Amino acid sequence: MEKLLSKDWKEKMERLNTSELLGEIKGTPESLAEKERQLSTMITQLISLREQLLAAHDEQKKLAASQIEKQRQQMDLARQQQEQIARQQQQLLQQQHKINLLQQQIQISPMVSY
């Protein structure tokens, strides 16, 4: 596949002398001219197909790169969210500890009644 998609391939096909290919074929000049025209048309179609395949391949590469970037961004966002949750949990633990300390202080020194 790589060989077919090489940049040199198009140039080789364009330089190809179709009359050399038809040299061995017997027939009238008109039939040979028609065969040469058909062969030339097929070569043009192959060149066009090759260009389409290259374009599709490039588009696939761009799409894959875009998907990888989106995944990276999602992973980064997930990491940030996990860090935020960890900070909030730490804050909750600190607040719970302060509440426990206040409750202990209340139990140790009950309020004086008036």
Buried (B, 14 or more C-beta within 10 A) or exposed (E): EEEEEEEEBBEEEEEEEBEEEBEEEEEEEEEBEEBBEEBEEEBEEBBEEBEEEBEEEEEEEEEEEEEEEEEEEEEEEEEEEEEEEEEEEEEEEEEEEEEEEEEEEEEEEEEEEE
